[in-house]
Amino acid sequence: MYSSGNDISVFKDLILNPNNPIFYSLAITIIIFAVVFIFFKYVIYPLNKKHILEKKELELKQVRLLALFADLDPDPVIRINSKGELIYLNEAAKLQKDFVELNNENLFQLLPELKMNLSKWIEHNELVSQESYFKGRYYIISIRGNSNMEIAQIYFHNISKRKIFEDKLKKTSNRLRKLSIHLNNKLEEERNRIARELHDGIGQNMLFVKLKLQKYLDSKNDEIKSDEARIIEDLFDGTIKDLKRVIYDLKPKILDEVGLEPALNYLCKSVSSESGIDGTIDITGLKERLNPKLEIYIYRIIQEAINNIIKHSQAKNFNIQLIESYANVKIMVSDDGIGFNIKSTENKANGKTGYGLFNLKERVENLGGKTKIDSSLNNGTILYIQLPKMNDYNDRTKHLNNLS
């Protein structure tokens, strides 16, 4: 048996023997490891170190740029870290006591969603804006996340003057709507008064004159009755008929007596017989009488829509659909006329040319409703209207009074 010392000696002779393939394998392996080590030490590691330094310099530049832009911003800007801690205020914020006294607690009270979403906003570099009220002022608050720096900057843009102006504009608009409702009510009262005067005064007098004329003519022989007398009698008949139509237009008696559905059916039939335009009407869900003011508003709106069809559409047919639901009344008036360019008409109406549809739209909006017009040249017109169904339309005037 060989000793252990002899084994080691033989092993060394085998490995260190240049004629042995193992010697070359070990040499190549050592050379490769040496090259890799030198490459990492003198190439990769310096480049990695340089990259880290450049990244830190870039982040530092970003911080400086953010600080520079924040300081130049006339609006207050604050910066918070990923934990929501205040780490920076720009000059505009430092000049306002409210922002100097700002801390983590009241910041989260002002923006409660910060606690839930701050990390997400920072991670995804998101920009979020909202309108908030802070220390007696209205602000648009914009929060911009920065994932590289793990911060978020919060910008406060003061819109108090704009908000005050918008509130005044809203109050003025409400006053105008209230005035419009009041004028519509007064207009209906005046129409009723004129209708009564015409019916009780001029109408009765003309009927009395006609009866006198008929009595006079009946007392004469047929050969004495002249053609002129018959013409006068026919004129009286036509004038009384026209007067009745005017009185009905001023105050549709059928609307007061039996309700909206019969009144609209009568209106549709009358228009069809007088204009030659074939009209149909479909009413759904109207099981009981509506508020009297709402009924007259609906009647006047449909009446105005039909007048527009007669004057401008050159239609052969029109259709009216009225649907009552729990909260509102929907109206759709359509025709197969020549249609029109909506934008062109709106521009002309704004230029005080005066269009019935524009006036109708204003009337509906003043009543708290919505209007949509769908029309194009040679494709007819569809008018959609939705009106709120209130228990008492005086409630709307009271509501506008409270807003103003």
C-alpha positions as CSV (number, residue, x, y, z in Angstrom):
1,M,0.0,0.0,0.0
2,Y,1.1,3.6,-0.7
3,S,1.3,6.2,2.1
4,S,-0.7,9.4,2.0
5,G,2.4,11.4,1.3
6,N,3.0,9.4,-1.8
7,D,-0.6,10.0,-2.9
8,I,-0.3,13.8,-2.7
9,S,3.0,13.7,-4.6
10,V,1.5,11.7,-7.4
11,F,-1.6,14.0,-7.5
12,K,0.7,17.1,-7.8
13,D,2.7,15.4,-10.5
14,L,-0.5,14.8,-12.5
15,I,-1.9,18.3,-12.1
16,L,1.3,20.2,-12.6
17,N,2.5,18.2,-15.5
18,P,2.1,20.4,-18.6
19,N,1.5,17.3,-20.6
20,N,-1.6,16.5,-18.6
21,P,-5.0,17.9,-19.9
22,I,-6.1,18.7,-16.4
23,F,-3.3,21.2,-16.1
24,Y,-4.7,23.2,-19.1
25,S,-8.2,23.0,-17.8
26,L,-7.2,24.4,-14.4
27,A,-5.1,27.1,-16.1
28,I,-8.0,28.2,-18.3
29,T,-10.4,28.3,-15.4
30,I,-8.1,30.4,-13.3
31,I,-7.5,32.8,-16.3
32,I,-11.3,33.1,-16.9
33,F,-12.0,33.9,-13.2
34,A,-9.1,36.4,-13.2
35,V,-10.5,38.1,-16.3
36,V,-14.0,38.2,-14.9
37,F,-12.8,39.6,-11.6
38,I,-10.7,42.3,-13.3
39,F,-13.7,43.2,-15.6
40,F,-16.1,43.5,-12.7
41,K,-13.6,45.4,-10.6
42,Y,-12.4,47.9,-13.2
43,V,-15.3,48.1,-15.6
44,I,-18.7,47.0,-14.2
45,Y,-18.3,48.3,-10.6
46,P,-17.0,51.8,-11.7
47,L,-19.9,52.0,-14.2
48,N,-22.4,51.0,-11.6
49,K,-21.0,53.4,-9.1
50,K,-21.1,56.1,-11.7
51,H,-24.7,55.3,-12.5
52,I,-25.6,55.5,-8.8
53,L,-23.9,58.9,-8.6
54,E,-25.6,60.2,-11.8
55,K,-28.9,59.0,-10.4
56,K,-28.4,60.8,-7.2
57,E,-27.2,63.9,-9.1
58,L,-30.3,63.7,-11.3
59,E,-32.6,63.4,-8.3
60,L,-30.8,66.3,-6.7
61,K,-31.4,68.3,-9.9
62,Q,-35.1,67.3,-9.9
63,V,-35.3,68.5,-6.3
64,R,-33.7,71.8,-7.1
65,L,-35.9,72.2,-10.2
66,L,-39.0,71.4,-8.2
67,A,-38.0,73.8,-5.5
68,L,-37.2,76.5,-8.1
69,F,-40.5,76.1,-9.9
70,A,-42.3,75.9,-6.6
71,D,-40.7,79.1,-5.4
72,L,-41.5,80.9,-8.6
73,D,-45.1,79.7,-8.4
74,P,-47.4,82.6,-7.2
75,D,-49.7,80.1,-5.6
76,P,-48.9,78.3,-2.3
77,V,-47.2,75.0,-2.9
78,I,-46.3,72.4,-0.2
79,R,-44.4,69.1,-0.4
80,I,-45.0,66.0,1.6
81,N,-43.2,62.7,1.7
82,S,-44.7,59.2,1.3
83,K,-45.7,59.2,5.0
84,G,-47.7,62.4,4.5
85,E,-45.2,64.5,6.5
86,L,-44.7,68.2,5.5
87,I,-41.2,68.7,4.3
88,Y,-41.3,71.9,2.2
89,L,-43.3,75.1,1.8
90,N,-42.7,77.6,-1.1
91,E,-42.3,81.3,-0.6
92,A,-46.0,82.0,-1.4
93,A,-47.1,79.5,1.3
94,K,-44.6,80.9,3.9
95,L,-46.2,84.4,3.4
96,Q,-49.6,83.1,4.5
97,K,-50.2,82.3,8.1
98,D,-52.7,79.5,7.3
99,F,-50.1,77.5,5.4
100,V,-47.3,78.1,8.0
101,E,-49.6,76.7,10.7
102,L,-50.5,73.7,8.5
103,N,-49.6,70.4,10.0
104,N,-50.2,66.7,9.3
105,E,-53.4,66.5,11.2
106,N,-55.3,69.4,9.6
107,L,-53.8,68.5,6.2
108,F,-55.4,65.1,6.4
109,Q,-58.6,66.8,7.6
110,L,-58.5,69.0,4.5
111,L,-57.7,66.1,2.2
112,P,-59.0,62.9,3.9
113,E,-58.3,60.8,0.8
114,L,-54.5,61.4,1.2
115,K,-54.3,58.7,3.8
116,M,-55.8,56.1,1.5
117,N,-54.3,57.1,-1.8
118,L,-51.0,58.9,-1.2
119,S,-48.8,55.9,-1.8
120,K,-50.7,55.0,-5.0
121,W,-50.5,58.6,-6.3
122,I,-46.7,58.7,-5.6
123,E,-46.0,55.2,-7.1
124,H,-48.0,55.9,-10.3
125,N,-46.9,59.6,-10.7
126,E,-50.6,60.6,-10.7
127,L,-52.1,64.1,-10.9
128,V,-55.3,64.6,-8.9
129,S,-57.4,67.8,-8.6
130,Q,-60.3,68.8,-6.5
131,E,-62.1,71.8,-5.3
132,S,-61.9,72.5,-1.5
133,Y,-62.7,75.1,1.1
134,F,-59.8,76.0,3.4
135,K,-59.5,78.8,6.0
136,G,-62.3,80.9,4.5
137,R,-61.1,80.5,0.9
138,Y,-62.0,78.3,-2.1
139,Y,-59.1,76.5,-3.7
140,I,-58.5,74.1,-6.6
141,I,-56.0,71.7,-5.0
142,S,-53.8,69.7,-7.3
143,I,-51.7,66.8,-6.0
144,R,-48.9,65.5,-8.1
145,G,-47.0,62.3,-7.2
146,N,-43.3,61.7,-7.9
147,S,-42.2,58.1,-7.6
148,N,-38.4,58.9,-8.2
149,M,-38.3,61.2,-5.2
150,E,-41.1,59.4,-3.2
151,I,-42.8,62.8,-2.6
152,A,-46.0,64.6,-3.6
153,Q,-46.4,68.3,-4.2
154,I,-49.7,70.0,-3.4
155,Y,-50.6,73.1,-5.3
156,F,-53.3,75.5,-4.0
157,H,-54.9,77.8,-6.6
158,N,-57.2,80.4,-5.0
159,I,-60.5,80.6,-6.9
160,S,-62.4,82.6,-4.2
161,K,-63.1,85.6,-6.6
162,R,-64.3,83.2,-9.3
163,K,-66.4,81.3,-6.8
164,I,-68.0,84.6,-5.5
165,F,-68.7,85.6,-9.1
166,E,-70.2,82.3,-9.9
167,D,-72.4,82.4,-6.8
168,K,-73.6,85.9,-7.8
169,L,-74.2,84.7,-11.4
170,K,-76.2,81.8,-10.1
171,K,-78.3,84.0,-7.8
172,T,-78.9,86.4,-10.7
173,S,-79.9,83.5,-13.0
174,N,-82.3,82.2,-10.3
175,R,-83.8,85.7,-10.0
176,L,-84.3,85.9,-13.7
177,R,-85.9,82.4,-13.7
178,K,-88.2,83.5,-10.9
179,L,-89.1,86.6,-12.8
180,S,-89.7,84.6,-15.9
181,I,-92.1,82.3,-14.0
182,H,-93.8,85.3,-12.5
183,L,-94.2,86.9,-15.9
184,N,-95.6,83.7,-17.4
185,N,-98.1,83.5,-14.6
186,K,-99.0,87.2,-15.1
187,L,-99.3,86.6,-18.8
188,E,-101.8,83.8,-18.3
189,E,-103.8,86.0,-15.9
190,E,-103.8,88.8,-18.5
191,R,-104.9,86.3,-21.2
192,N,-107.7,85.1,-19.0
193,R,-108.7,88.7,-18.3
194,I,-108.7,89.6,-22.0
195,A,-110.6,86.4,-22.9
196,R,-113.3,87.3,-20.3
197,E,-113.5,90.9,-21.6
198,L,-113.8,89.7,-25.2
199,H,-116.4,87.0,-24.3
200,D,-118.5,89.1,-22.0
201,G,-118.2,92.4,-23.8
202,I,-117.4,92.4,-27.5
203,G,-118.6,88.9,-28.1
204,Q,-122.0,89.5,-26.5
205,N,-122.4,92.8,-28.3
206,M,-121.6,91.2,-31.7
207,L,-124.0,88.3,-31.0
208,F,-126.7,90.8,-30.1
209,V,-126.1,92.8,-33.3
210,K,-126.3,89.5,-35.3
211,L,-129.6,88.6,-33.7
212,K,-131.0,92.0,-34.4
213,L,-129.9,91.8,-38.0
214,Q,-131.4,88.3,-38.4
215,K,-134.7,89.6,-36.9
216,Y,-134.7,92.5,-39.2
217,L,-134.1,90.4,-42.3
218,D,-136.7,87.8,-41.2
219,S,-139.3,90.6,-41.0
220,K,-138.8,91.5,-44.7
221,N,-140.0,89.7,-47.7
222,D,-137.5,87.5,-49.5
223,E,-137.4,89.7,-52.5
224,I,-136.5,92.7,-50.3
225,K,-133.5,90.9,-48.8
226,S,-130.5,92.0,-50.7
227,D,-127.2,90.2,-51.4
228,E,-125.4,92.9,-49.4
229,A,-127.5,92.1,-46.3
230,R,-126.6,88.4,-46.7
231,I,-122.9,89.3,-47.0
232,I,-123.1,91.4,-43.8
233,E,-124.7,88.5,-42.1
234,D,-122.0,86.1,-43.3
235,L,-119.3,88.6,-42.1
236,F,-120.9,88.7,-38.7
237,D,-120.8,84.8,-38.6
238,G,-117.2,84.7,-39.6
239,T,-116.2,87.5,-37.2
240,I,-117.9,85.8,-34.3
241,K,-116.2,82.5,-35.2
242,D,-112.8,84.2,-35.3
243,L,-113.5,85.9,-32.0
244,K,-114.3,82.6,-30.4
245,R,-111.1,81.1,-31.8
246,V,-109.1,84.1,-30.3
247,I,-110.8,83.7,-27.0
248,Y,-110.1,79.9,-27.0
249,D,-106.4,80.6,-27.8
250,L,-106.2,83.1,-25.0
251,K,-108.0,80.8,-22.5
252,P,-108.7,77.3,-23.6
253,K,-111.9,76.6,-21.7
254,I,-111.8,72.9,-22.3
255,L,-108.5,72.8,-20.5
256,D,-110.1,74.2,-17.3
257,E,-113.2,72.1,-17.6
258,V,-112.0,68.6,-18.6
259,G,-108.2,68.5,-18.4
260,L,-105.1,68.4,-20.5
261,E,-105.7,65.3,-22.6
262,P,-109.0,66.5,-24.2
263,A,-107.5,70.0,-24.7
264,L,-104.5,68.6,-26.5
265,N,-106.7,66.3,-28.7
266,Y,-108.9,69.3,-29.6
267,L,-105.8,71.5,-30.3
268,C,-104.4,68.7,-32.6
269,K,-107.7,68.3,-34.5
270,S,-108.1,72.1,-34.9
271,V,-104.6,72.6,-36.2
272,S,-105.0,69.7,-38.6
273,S,-108.3,71.0,-40.0
274,E,-107.1,74.6,-40.4
275,S,-103.5,74.0,-41.6
276,G,-104.0,70.8,-43.7
277,I,-101.1,69.1,-41.8
278,D,-102.1,65.7,-40.5
279,G,-101.5,65.5,-36.8
280,T,-101.7,62.7,-34.2
281,I,-101.2,62.6,-30.5
282,D,-100.4,59.8,-28.1
283,I,-100.7,60.2,-24.3
284,T,-99.5,57.7,-21.8
285,G,-99.8,57.5,-18.0
286,L,-102.0,60.5,-17.6
287,K,-104.6,59.0,-15.2
288,E,-105.6,62.1,-13.3
289,R,-105.4,65.9,-13.5
290,L,-102.1,67.6,-13.1
291,N,-101.3,70.8,-11.3
292,P,-103.3,73.5,-13.1
293,K,-100.2,75.6,-13.7
294,L,-98.3,72.7,-15.0
295,E,-101.2,71.8,-17.3
296,I,-101.3,75.3,-18.8
297,Y,-97.4,75.3,-19.2
298,I,-97.5,72.0,-21.0
299,Y,-100.4,73.2,-23.2
300,R,-98.6,76.5,-24.1
301,I,-95.3,74.7,-24.9
302,I,-97.0,72.2,-27.2
303,Q,-99.0,75.0,-28.8
304,E,-95.8,76.9,-29.5
305,A,-94.1,73.8,-30.9
306,I,-97.1,73.2,-33.3
307,N,-97.0,76.9,-34.3
308,N,-93.3,76.5,-35.3
309,I,-94.2,73.4,-37.3
310,I,-96.9,75.3,-39.2
311,K,-94.7,78.4,-39.8
312,H,-91.4,76.8,-40.7
313,S,-91.4,73.1,-41.2
314,Q,-93.4,72.6,-44.5
315,A,-94.4,69.3,-43.0
316,K,-97.2,67.0,-44.1
317,N,-97.5,65.2,-40.8
318,F,-96.6,65.8,-37.1
319,N,-96.9,63.7,-34.0
320,I,-97.1,64.6,-30.3
321,Q,-96.3,62.1,-27.5
322,L,-96.8,62.9,-23.9
323,I,-95.7,60.5,-21.1
324,E,-96.4,61.1,-17.4
325,S,-94.2,59.4,-14.9
326,Y,-93.8,59.7,-11.1
327,A,-91.4,62.6,-11.2
328,N,-91.8,64.3,-14.5
329,V,-93.7,64.8,-17.8
330,K,-91.9,64.0,-21.0
331,I,-93.0,65.5,-24.3
332,M,-91.8,64.6,-27.8
333,V,-93.0,66.6,-30.8
334,S,-91.9,65.4,-34.3
335,D,-92.6,66.3,-37.9
336,D,-91.5,65.2,-41.4
337,G,-90.7,68.7,-42.6
338,I,-87.6,70.2,-44.2
339,G,-85.6,70.4,-40.9
340,F,-82.9,72.9,-40.2
341,N,-79.3,73.3,-39.1
342,I,-79.4,73.5,-35.3
343,K,-76.1,75.3,-34.8
344,S,-76.9,77.9,-37.5
345,T,-80.3,78.5,-35.9
346,E,-78.9,78.8,-32.4
347,N,-76.4,81.4,-33.6
348,K,-79.1,83.4,-35.3
349,A,-81.3,83.2,-32.2
350,N,-78.4,84.4,-30.1
351,G,-78.0,87.3,-32.6
352,K,-81.6,88.4,-31.7
353,T,-83.1,87.1,-35.0
354,G,-85.8,85.4,-32.9
355,Y,-86.8,81.8,-33.3
356,G,-89.7,80.0,-31.7
357,L,-87.7,77.0,-30.7
358,F,-85.1,79.2,-29.0
359,N,-87.9,80.9,-27.0
360,L,-89.5,77.6,-26.2
361,K,-86.2,76.3,-24.9
362,E,-85.8,79.3,-22.7
363,R,-89.3,78.8,-21.3
364,V,-88.7,75.1,-20.5
365,E,-85.4,75.8,-18.8
366,N,-86.9,78.5,-16.7
367,L,-89.4,75.9,-15.4
368,G,-86.5,73.7,-14.4
369,G,-86.9,71.4,-17.4
370,K,-84.7,70.1,-20.2
371,T,-84.9,70.4,-23.9
372,K,-83.2,68.6,-26.7
373,I,-83.6,69.2,-30.5
374,D,-82.7,66.7,-33.1
375,S,-82.9,68.0,-36.6
376,S,-81.0,68.2,-39.9
377,L,-81.8,69.5,-43.4
378,N,-84.6,67.5,-45.2
379,N,-84.9,65.0,-42.3
380,G,-87.6,66.6,-40.2
381,T,-87.3,67.7,-36.5
382,I,-87.8,66.0,-33.2
383,L,-88.2,68.1,-30.1
384,Y,-87.7,66.4,-26.7
385,I,-88.9,68.1,-23.5
386,Q,-88.8,67.0,-19.9
387,L,-90.6,69.0,-17.2
388,P,-90.5,68.3,-13.4
389,K,-93.9,67.3,-12.1
390,M,-94.3,69.4,-8.9
391,N,-97.3,69.3,-6.5
392,D,-97.4,73.1,-6.8
393,Y,-95.5,75.2,-9.3
394,N,-95.4,77.9,-6.7
395,D,-92.9,75.7,-4.9
396,R,-90.4,76.3,-7.6
397,T,-90.7,80.1,-7.2
398,K,-90.3,79.6,-3.4
399,H,-87.2,77.5,-4.0
400,L,-85.7,80.1,-6.3
401,N,-86.4,82.7,-3.7
402,N,-84.5,80.7,-1.1
403,L,-81.5,80.4,-3.5
404,S,-81.4,84.1,-4.2
